[in-house]
Amino acid sequence: MQQDQLEQCALHYGQNLAFAKQSRPFGPDFEVFKVFDKMFMYIGVNAGQLIVTLKCQPEKSLEYQELYPSISAGYHMNKKHWISIASGPEITPDLVQDLIQDSYDLVLNTLPVKTRKLIGKA
């Protein structure tokens, strides 16, 4: 998957998740996605390369980094709980969507029960 495809895939999927809000708190070069004020994804450029950074379970993070050369520890984030995806031949739209959904779900699961009940996730 090329950089522009990765960006478009991540933007499209993130924009279509329930209760997801998109903003640019770090400037025009970074798209941040939050659900109930908790970040689950950001899209930005690191050293000239577009990356998508997502929340991830620590054990899955290590597994993804071993399986996919284009996945690394989260850029500018807690390396244990975040991953960054760069463009690469092994990165597919389905993989990107699955990783975004996992990140979104991880963040939803940290919300108070009252909030999760409001959105039907409790």
N, C-alpha and C positions, 0 to 999 in steps of 0.2 A: 504494500500500500504506500502510495506517495504522500508527501506532507499535506498537500491540499485536500486529498481524499480523507486523510486522517482527521484533519480539522473539520471538514464538512460533516463527516460521520459523527464525530463527537458533539459538534454543535447541534445537529439535527436531533440526535437521540436525547441529549441533555435538555433541550428546549421542549421536548414532548413528555417529560416525566411529570407526574402529578405533583403540584405544589413546588416545583423547582423554580427558582428565581435566578436570573442571569444579571450580573453586574460587572463593573470595571473599577473596583476599589483600588487597584494597584496601577491604574493608568490604562491608556487605550490599547496597549499591546497584550493585555491579559484578560481573558474572559473567565469569570468566576461563577460557579454554579453552587447554590446553596438550597437546602431544604430546611425551612423554619430556622433560618439564620445559622445553620451549620453547613460548612463547606464540604462538598463531596467530590468536586472536580474543578480543576482550572486548566486552561489552555493558554500556552504562552510560548515564547521563544527563548531558548538557551543556546548561546554561542552560535546563533544563526540557524538553529534547528528547532522546528516546532515540536513541542512535547505536550502530552495530555497527562496530567498528574491526578491520581485517584487514590482514595482511601482503600486499604486492603488488609485482610487478616494477615498477621505476621508469618504464619506458616505457609500461606498461599503466596505471599510476596516472594519468599525465597524460591519456591517452586517455579513461579513465573519467570524469575530472573535466570534460573537454570535452563528452562525450556526455550525461552525467546531472547535472542541476542539484543533485540530492540527494546526490551523492558529492563529498567534499572531501578535502583532505590530512588524514592521520591526526591526530586530536585527541590531544594530549599524547604524541605518538610522533614518530619520525623522519619528517618530511614527505615524504621521497623514497621510503621503503619501506613506508609504511602509508597506508591510506585509511579514511575514516569514511563510513558510509552512514546517512543519515537517512531518515525516511519521505517518500514523495512518489509522485505518480501514475505516474512512469516506473519505479519500483522494483517488480519482480515477484518472486514466490517462486523462479522459475527463475534469475533473475539473482543473487539472494542466495545460493542454493545453489551456483551456479557460482563466485562470488567466494570463498565459504567453502572450497570444495574446492580452489581455486587456492592460497589462503593455507595450508591444511593441507599441500598437496603441496610448496609452497616450503619450509616448515619441515622436512618429512620429508627433502627433498633435502640439507639441511644436516647431517643426522645422520651419524655415522660409518658406514662401510660395514658394519661388524660389526653395528651396531644395525639398519640397514636390511635386512640379510640375515635377522635374527630375525623381521622382520615381512613378509618377502617382497617388499621394495621395492628390492632391490639388483640 
